[in-house]
Amino acid sequence: MATYAGGRLRGLVVALLVTGLWLSACTAQAGSDESAATGGGGFVEAVPTSPPSSPATSTPASPSPGPVESDRPGGDAGPPNIVVVMTDDMRADDLRFAPTVRRVLRDRGVQFVNSFSPFPLCCPARASFLTGQLAHNHGVYSHEPPWGFGAFDDTYTLATALKQGGYRTALLGKYLNGYGAQDSLVTGGPSWDYVPNGWDEWRVTLNWSPQSPATGDAYDYFHTSYNENGRVVDRPGEYQTDRLGQMAREVVRKHAARRSRDPLFLYLAFVAPHFTGEQEPGDPADLLTPQRPERVRGMFDDVVRKGAGISRRGSSDPRMRDEIRTLRELSEPDADLRRQIRDSTRQRAESIAVVDQQVARLIRTLQRTGEWERTILVFTSDNGYYLGEHRRPEGKSMGHEPSLRVPLLMAGAGIPSGERRYDPVTTVDLTATLAEFAGVAGRLARHHRPDGISMAPVIQHGDRGWRRALLTEATLRHRWSGRRTQGFGYRDTIGVRVGSWKYLRYEFSGELYDLAADPNELDNLWREPSAAPVKRKLARIWRRLKDCAGRECQLRLPRSLAQDAAATRELTDAQLAGVRRRTGVPQG
């Protein structure tokens, strides 16, 4: 484990550098908008979740592959199988490295173009998926103690509701950061042999610790240890992504052999393309990258000529006018660091290609076993990732688009074919949607007040427009200092995202971006007098949302900030085109 320990130390050094930069940012003073941020404002109301009464603001969907009697797939055949494939740290534009996902899920299903992580960090985002709640409600703020797995009450989750609703449930791969190393909140004891309530099949990667009997680690792709239904199993020499794909096919074949009409919920949680602690020959010297098998190495060298977030002119973000000090004090990447960002982009792409191969094999198994026709397949990621934007060579946890935007696609039983949806969606909305598809929304809501809304009406009937504000949260100081931040709780940054604007508040500073005019978020308008009116509106929304729960989190925008479906589509396409013009990278 010496190499792994070295990798952990290198990762800690990076984290400490970021933390130091963040602490220096807290010495800056905010603009003069505090009165607006703490003011009232009664123009915000709950957004209805029923389908629109008038088609005028909707984009009509093309006919689905089969008849659909309601917004819930399945009909007389019963609830559908649900297979969720979740990657780790995969950006939305990383879909270019996943041809099977593009061909099957995007071209034959529904792609959500405006899909966001509500908390761009692995552990909080995954806890949000399992509960349907935002981080300030489920209490997982980071991956470090006491905020990682050890802070998560998994007595009742989406899996528990599905199992009670008649589903067979399986989790393969990554659970929450710290699982295996931190004690369980539920039992108070070690977690390496702990299986949470609600899971029939449990084969989950373990984080290594000196106290654990495991010898491998979740982030060692070639030496991973698993809790397999309560038993610690070390698997040295097996490439983790391939092994997880094999496990998934075994689960599908086993389920099909039962000849039961009970539906299956399979949550396949890959660690790729998350970086590893293992340094390999040819890896970037200063950046952390994933391990890949020999068969894909060099696969994208002719395609990826620079880092995904580096502009075509070779710079990162040279303007960065009035950026918060955390980023403003970072140096523009030099030629050597730009090469390393390019190599990191390539290696991440190679690890995604292996995921794509396993998705292809899983789809073939679903087809051969006769399960495909009654299965909804979902592909997404927990959060995005910086690859040169805002002078950050790597990382996440902040509220810019590369960190927030994630792929979200679904195809299969009752899902329209070849459609794009532009209405905004986050991870907690995905949870609400799947719960409705499965008929267990009421069960889950009795234990966790849902912070998201079901997107089933949008999937089936088309876009309604950007009518609500999205809340984003983050904790940059991953190691808990014991200090609650005034007005923020244990969070460092809280943001509001609407169609044309993004508003991010830190304890003593903030950012405001006009995304229509500035899609790459290079021109911070926080102290711009001409932006003061919209800033005040967003500050009122921010105050209403920052500690919301349940329906409080679904807020209708005022007319001046809301957009109909056509305007949302036009703005989003223009924004993504603006990013592509700068980077040359296809978006979505």
SEMIGU-494675 format. One line per field, with one value per residue (C-alpha): residue number from 1; chain; x, y, z. Coordinates in steps of 0.1 Angstrom, whole numbers, plus 5000, padded with zeros to 4 digits. Example, Ala and Ser with C-alpha at 12.3 -4.5 7.8 and 13.67 -1.06 7.14 Angstrom:
2
i [1|2]
ch [A|A]
xx [5123|5137]
yy [4955|4989]
zz [5078|5071]
end
This chain:
588
i [1|2|3|4|5|6|7|8|9|10|11|12|13|14|15|16|17|18|19|20|21|22|23|24|25|26|27|28|29|30|31|32|33|34|35|36|37|38|39|40|41|42|43|44|45|46|47|48|49|50|51|52|53|54|55|56|57|58|59|60|61|62|63|64|65|66|67|68|69|70|71|72|73|74|75|76|77|78|79|80|81|82|83|84|85|86|87|88|89|90|91|92|93|94|95|96|97|98|99|100|101|102|103|104|105|106|107|108|109|110|111|112|113|114|115|116|117|118|119|120|121|122|123|124|125|126|127|128|129|130|131|132|133|134|135|136|137|138|139|140|141|142|143|144|145|146|147|148|149|150|151|152|153|154|155|156|157|158|159|160|161|162|163|164|165|166|167|168|169|170|171|172|173|174|175|176|177|178|179|180|181|182|183|184|185|186|187|188|189|190|191|192|193|194|195|196|197|198|199|200|201|202|203|204|205|206|207|208|209|210|211|212|213|214|215|216|217|218|219|220|221|222|223|224|225|226|227|228|229|230|231|232|233|234|235|236|237|238|239|240|241|242|243|244|245|246|247|248|249|250|251|252|253|254|255|256|257|258|259|260|261|262|263|264|265|266|267|268|269|270|271|272|273|274|275|276|277|278|279|280|281|282|283|284|285|286|287|288|289|290|291|292|293|294|295|296|297|298|299|300|301|302|303|304|305|306|307|308|309|310|311|312|313|314|315|316|317|318|319|320|321|322|323|324|325|326|327|328|329|330|331|332|333|334|335|336|337|338|339|340|341|342|343|344|345|346|347|348|349|350|351|352|353|354|355|356|357|358|359|360|361|362|363|364|365|366|367|368|369|370|371|372|373|374|375|376|377|378|379|380|381|382|383|384|385|386|387|388|389|390|391|392|393|394|395|396|397|398|399|400|401|402|403|404|405|406|407|408|409|410|411|412|413|414|415|416|417|418|419|420|421|422|423|424|425|426|427|428|429|430|431|432|433|434|435|436|437|438|439|440|441|442|443|444|445|446|447|448|449|450|451|452|453|454|455|456|457|458|459|460|461|462|463|464|465|466|467|468|469|470|471|472|473|474|475|476|477|478|479|480|481|482|483|484|485|486|487|488|489|490|491|492|493|494|495|496|497|498|499|500|501|502|503|504|505|506|507|508|509|510|511|512|513|514|515|516|517|518|519|520|521|522|523|524|525|526|527|528|529|530|531|532|533|534|535|536|537|538|539|540|541|542|543|544|545|546|547|548|549|550|551|552|553|554|555|556|557|558|559|560|561|562|563|564|565|566|567|568|569|570|571|572|573|574|575|576|577|578|579|580|581|582|583|584|585|586|587|588]
ch [A|A|A|A|A|A|A|A|A|A|A|A|A|A|A|A|A|A|A|A|A|A|A|A|A|A|A|A|A|A|A|A|A|A|A|A|A|A|A|A|A|A|A|A|A|A|A|A|A|A|A|A|A|A|A|A|A|A|A|A|A|A|A|A|A|A|A|A|A|A|A|A|A|A|A|A|A|A|A|A|A|A|A|A|A|A|A|A|A|A|A|A|A|A|A|A|A|A|A|A|A|A|A|A|A|A|A|A|A|A|A|A|A|A|A|A|A|A|A|A|A|A|A|A|A|A|A|A|A|A|A|A|A|A|A|A|A|A|A|A|A|A|A|A|A|A|A|A|A|A|A|A|A|A|A|A|A|A|A|A|A|A|A|A|A|A|A|A|A|A|A|A|A|A|A|A|A|A|A|A|A|A|A|A|A|A|A|A|A|A|A|A|A|A|A|A|A|A|A|A|A|A|A|A|A|A|A|A|A|A|A|A|A|A|A|A|A|A|A|A|A|A|A|A|A|A|A|A|A|A|A|A|A|A|A|A|A|A|A|A|A|A|A|A|A|A|A|A|A|A|A|A|A|A|A|A|A|A|A|A|A|A|A|A|A|A|A|A|A|A|A|A|A|A|A|A|A|A|A|A|A|A|A|A|A|A|A|A|A|A|A|A|A|A|A|A|A|A|A|A|A|A|A|A|A|A|A|A|A|A|A|A|A|A|A|A|A|A|A|A|A|A|A|A|A|A|A|A|A|A|A|A|A|A|A|A|A|A|A|A|A|A|A|A|A|A|A|A|A|A|A|A|A|A|A|A|A|A|A|A|A|A|A|A|A|A|A|A|A|A|A|A|A|A|A|A|A|A|A|A|A|A|A|A|A|A|A|A|A|A|A|A|A|A|A|A|A|A|A|A|A|A|A|A|A|A|A|A|A|A|A|A|A|A|A|A|A|A|A|A|A|A|A|A|A|A|A|A|A|A|A|A|A|A|A|A|A|A|A|A|A|A|A|A|A|A|A|A|A|A|A|A|A|A|A|A|A|A|A|A|A|A|A|A|A|A|A|A|A|A|A|A|A|A|A|A|A|A|A|A|A|A|A|A|A|A|A|A|A|A|A|A|A|A|A|A|A|A|A|A|A|A|A|A|A|A|A|A|A|A|A|A|A|A|A|A|A|A|A|A|A|A|A|A|A|A|A|A|A|A|A|A|A|A|A|A|A|A|A|A|A|A|A|A|A|A|A|A|A|A|A|A|A|A|A|A|A|A|A|A|A|A|A|A|A|A|A|A|A|A|A|A|A|A|A|A|A|A|A|A|A|A|A|A|A|A|A|A]
xx [5000|5030|5022|4986|4996|5019|4990|4968|4995|4998|4960|4961|4987|4964|4935|4954|4965|4929|4919|4946|4934|4899|4907|4925|4893|4874|4894|4877|4847|4814|4796|4768|4740|4737|4705|4690|4702|4685|4654|4620|4602|4569|4570|4582|4558|4558|4561|4532|4544|4514|4517|4511|4475|4484|4508|4519|4549|4558|4579|4559|4575|4577|4557|4572|4582|4551|4518|4520|4488|4503|4535|4545|4561|4550|4512|4495|4529|4537|4565|4596|4631|4653|4690|4710|4746|4764|4800|4823|4835|4823|4817|4787|4811|4828|4799|4820|4841|4810|4797|4773|4757|4753|4739|4715|4705|4708|4697|4670|4660|4658|4688|4685|4706|4704|4713|4731|4746|4731|4763|4794|4812|4809|4796|4770|4757|4753|4736|4712|4704|4697|4674|4660|4672|4696|4728|4716|4687|4705|4736|4764|4785|4818|4837|4860|4850|4826|4807|4813|4796|4798|4772|4747|4715|4708|4681|4656|4666|4653|4664|4643|4612|4617|4622|4590|4573|4582|4615|4647|4675|4712|4741|4774|4804|4808|4785|4797|4832|4844|4825|4847|4869|4844|4819|4783|4760|4732|4751|4779|4803|4827|4813|4835|4809|4778|4750|4724|4687|4669|4695|4691|4725|4754|4788|4804|4839|4856|4878|4910|4919|4945|4917|4899|4906|4906|4939|4927|4909|4880|4904|4930|4915|4937|4934|4899|4883|4846|4819|4801|4768|4785|4818|4851|4866|4899|4903|4939|4947|4912|4904|4876|4854|4855|4847|4817|4804|4807|4788|4760|4756|4755|4727|4706|4710|4702|4671|4659|4664|4640|4612|4595|4576|4591|4610|4647|4665|4701|4724|4757|4781|4814|4844|4857|4868|4877|4914|4934|4961|4983|5010|5018|5046|5036|5011|5011|5035|5013|4977|4957|4944|4925|4942|4933|4939|4965|4938|4926|4959|4966|4931|4923|4958|4949|4915|4924|4951|4946|4927|4890|4888|4917|4908|4917|4942|4960|4951|4929|4908|4930|4903|4888|4877|4869|4869|4869|4904|4904|4907|4921|4953|4959|4985|4977|4988|5021|5030|5040|5008|4987|5003|4995|4958|4958|4972|4946|4918|4931|4934|4900|4886|4902|4886|4853|4857|4859|4827|4811|4822|4806|4774|4773|4777|4751|4726|4732|4726|4694|4683|4693|4676|4644|4646|4653|4617|4607|4638|4645|4683|4696|4731|4744|4773|4775|4793|4814|4851|4874|4900|4916|4886|4890|4927|4919|4938|4915|4889|4852|4833|4826|4796|4809|4794|4822|4817|4779|4769|4765|4752|4717|4701|4675|4660|4638|4603|4579|4606|4603|4629|4655|4643|4662|4648|4659|4640|4664|4669|4691|4700|4671|4647|4661|4653|4617|4613|4624|4603|4573|4581|4583|4552|4570|4570|4546|4567|4599|4582|4570|4606|4623|4605|4614|4634|4631|4602|4594|4603|4579|4555|4585|4598|4564|4549|4578|4595|4576|4604|4628|4603|4622|4654|4680|4699|4736|4757|4794|4818|4853|4869|4865|4880|4856|4868|4839|4828|4793|4794|4769|4739|4756|4756|4784|4785|4811|4791|4754|4742|4711|4710|4683|4682|4701|4719|4740|4743|4770|4775|4804|4808|4825|4823|4803|4799|4772|4773|4751|4752|4735|4763|4791|4786|4821|4817|4847|4831|4820|4793|4791|4800|4787|4761|4741|4736|4723|4685|4688|4713|4687|4661|4684|4694|4658|4655|4688|4675|4643|4661|4693|4677|4646|4630|4604|4581|4599|4627|4604|4601|4585|4606|4593|4584|4615|4637|4615|4617|4594|4604|4615|4636|4652|4662|4676|4696|4710|4721|4737|4755|4768|4779|4798|4817|4825|4837|4862|4873|4866|4850|4815|4790|4763]
yy [5000|5023|5037|5042|5060|5082|5090|5099|5122|5139|5143|5158|5183|5194|5197|5218|5241|5247|5251|5277|5296|5294|5308|5337|5344|5348|5380|5398|5419|5414|5440|5461|5436|5422|5440|5425|5391|5393|5410|5395|5392|5374|5368|5333|5304|5266|5253|5228|5194|5184|5185|5219|5227|5245|5232|5267|5265|5229|5212|5182|5149|5124|5092|5067|5032|5018|5029|5049|5052|5075|5092|5061|5034|4998|5000|4967|4949|4964|4987|4986|4974|5004|5003|5034|5037|5064|5075|5095|5130|5127|5160|5165|5169|5136|5119|5122|5093|5071|5060|5034|5058|5083|5058|5039|5064|5097|5088|5063|5079|5112|5134|5162|5190|5211|5185|5196|5182|5200|5195|5189|5164|5126|5118|5145|5141|5103|5107|5131|5104|5078|5101|5126|5154|5183|5181|5205|5181|5148|5161|5147|5178|5163|5130|5136|5127|5135|5143|5113|5079|5081|5110|5092|5077|5049|5033|5042|5051|5048|5012|5005|5021|5001|4968|4974|4982|4947|4953|4932|4956|4955|4980|4973|4995|5028|5036|5067|5079|5066|5033|5006|5031|5051|5036|5033|5059|5033|5006|5026|4999|4992|4994|4969|4941|4964|4960|4988|4981|4976|4958|4922|4922|4942|4942|4975|4989|4995|5024|5011|5018|5002|4987|4970|4934|4947|4949|4968|5001|5016|5039|5013|5001|4970|4960|4966|4952|4947|4940|4912|4906|4911|4894|4912|4900|4912|4911|4920|4919|4925|4958|4973|4986|4953|4934|4957|4951|4914|4916|4936|4910|4883|4901|4905|4869|4857|4880|4867|4831|4836|4839|4863|4894|4913|4942|4948|4979|4978|5007|5003|5028|5030|5047|5058|5084|5094|5097|5070|5072|5050|5067|5050|5056|5084|5100|5138|5147|5171|5159|5129|5105|5072|5039|5022|4988|4984|4979|5015|5034|5060|5055|5092|5107|5118|5132|5150|5176|5198|5199|5200|5233|5251|5275|5269|5297|5278|5298|5290|5320|5351|5377|5365|5400|5404|5366|5356|5356|5318|5316|5350|5343|5310|5313|5309|5273|5273|5251|5221|5222|5226|5194|5177|5188|5174|5141|5140|5146|5117|5093|5102|5095|5061|5051|5063|5042|5011|5021|5025|4990|4976|4995|4979|4945|4951|4962|4931|4909|4927|4921|4884|4877|4893|4921|4950|4956|4963|4981|5019|5025|5057|5071|5099|5112|5125|5157|5174|5183|5212|5206|5240|5263|5292|5283|5251|5222|5197|5194|5202|5215|5250|5264|5269|5250|5224|5213|5214|5200|5163|5139|5126|5103|5076|5051|5020|5011|5039|5065|5087|5080|5106|5135|5163|5180|5215|5220|5221|5189|5179|5147|5150|5154|5121|5104|5117|5107|5071|5068|5078|5054|5026|5036|5042|5080|5080|5054|5074|5107|5093|5090|5118|5150|5152|5183|5175|5170|5142|5149|5123|5149|5166|5133|5123|5156|5179|5209|5235|5261|5273|5283|5275|5283|5255|5255|5245|5240|5231|5227|5236|5230|5192|5188|5200|5229|5228|5262|5269|5298|5325|5320|5291|5263|5240|5251|5275|5284|5285|5294|5300|5289|5302|5302|5333|5340|5324|5338|5324|5336|5329|5341|5374|5375|5364|5359|5369|5358|5367|5333|5347|5372|5353|5315|5307|5327|5349|5383|5385|5412|5410|5447|5459|5487|5479|5443|5455|5450|5414|5408|5419|5396|5366|5375|5373|5339|5328|5336|5317|5286|5282|5263|5250|5216|5198|5220|5250|5240|5243|5281|5298|5325|5360|5367|5388|5357|5329|5315|5295|5263|5279|5306|5280|5259|5289|5302|5268|5261|5295|5290|5256|5269|5297|5272|5252|5282|5289|5253|5235|5207|5194|5201|5174]
zz [5000|4999|4965|4975|5007|4986|4963|4993|5006|4972|4971|5006|4995|4966|4990|5015|4988|4977|5013|5018|4988|5000|5034|5018|4999|5031|5038|5009|5015|4998|4976|4990|4984|5019|5025|4994|5003|5037|5024|5019|4986|4982|4944|4947|4949|4945|4910|4901|4891|4869|4831|4815|4808|4775|4749|4740|4763|4756|4730|4717|4721|4693|4697|4721|4709|4724|4738|4770|4791|4817|4828|4846|4823|4827|4824|4826|4825|4860|4871|4848|4857|4865|4858|4869|4857|4876|4869|4891|4882|4846|4828|4805|4775|4783|4765|4733|4747|4752|4718|4731|4756|4728|4703|4726|4753|4735|4700|4711|4743|4761|4769|4795|4783|4814|4840|4872|4904|4934|4953|4930|4952|4952|4987|4991|4956|4959|4993|4975|4949|4975|4996|4971|4994|4992|5013|5040|5047|5046|5064|5043|5034|5024|5022|5052|5088|5102|5069|5047|5049|5087|5086|5065|5079|5054|5075|5047|5011|4976|4977|5008|4992|4960|4979|4999|4966|4952|4936|4938|4945|4938|4943|4926|4929|4948|4977|4997|5004|5036|5034|5049|5067|5087|5113|5104|5118|5120|5139|5155|5144|5116|5081|5061|5067|5070|5045|5047|5048|5015|4993|4981|4963|4978|4961|4971|4969|5002|5013|5028|5065|5088|5109|5079|5069|5032|5015|4984|4980|4960|4942|4933|4900|4898|4935|4948|4979|4981|5007|4988|5008|5041|5033|5025|4992|4978|4941|4931|4894|4881|4865|4886|4858|4840|4872|4879|4844|4849|4882|4866|4839|4865|4884|4852|4842|4878|4878|4844|4855|4884|4859|4883|4873|4902|4887|4892|4905|4896|4907|4889|4904|4886|4902|4868|4857|4893|4899|4917|4943|4921|4900|4867|4842|4819|4843|4846|4874|4892|4885|4896|4870|4868|4860|4827|4811|4784|4757|4758|4764|4737|4723|4722|4716|4681|4692|4724|4716|4747|4780|4777|4796|4779|4751|4715|4718|4745|4776|4805|4816|4811|4818|4851|4860|4896|4903|4939|4954|4956|4919|4910|4928|4908|4881|4845|4836|4819|4789|4811|4831|4800|4787|4819|4817|4781|4794|4822|4797|4776|4806|4819|4784|4783|4816|4803|4772|4794|4811|4777|4768|4799|4792|4758|4772|4798|4772|4752|4783|4790|4754|4753|4786|4774|4801|4778|4767|4803|4815|4818|4816|4831|4826|4847|4869|4905|4895|4869|4869|4860|4834|4830|4834|4858|4861|4879|4864|4881|4908|4915|4945|4931|4913|4878|4849|4844|4880|4880|4846|4844|4817|4822|4797|4798|4774|4774|4784|4778|4772|4740|4714|4701|4723|4740|4771|4781|4813|4843|4863|4892|4910|4935|4905|4891|4924|4924|4888|4893|4925|4904|4876|4902|4921|4954|4956|4985|5004|5000|5009|5042|5053|5033|5022|4985|4976|4939|4915|4891|4855|4842|4827|4809|4796|4782|4772|4765|4780|4800|4803|4829|4856|4888|4905|4912|4945|4944|4975|4983|5011|5001|5035|5034|5068|5094|5115|5140|5129|5115|5090|5097|5073|5055|5081|5073|5037|5022|4991|4981|4947|4926|4890|4866|4828|4821|4854|4880|4916|4939|4975|4997|5033|5024|4986|4956|4918|4894|4858|4828|4811|4779|4773|4791|4787|4799|4832|4827|4836|4873|4876|4914|4918|4885|4891|4860|4873|4907|4899|4889|4917|4942|4927|4929|4964|4975|4958|4974|5009|5003|4989|5010|5038|5020|5025|5005|4984|4997|4973|4943|4937|4907|4892|4886|4850|4845|4852|4839|4803|4782|4765|4732|4750|4773|4743|4724|4753|4762|4726|4724|4757|4748|4714|4732|4752|4721|4703|4731|4737|4704|4725|4715|4743|4748]
end
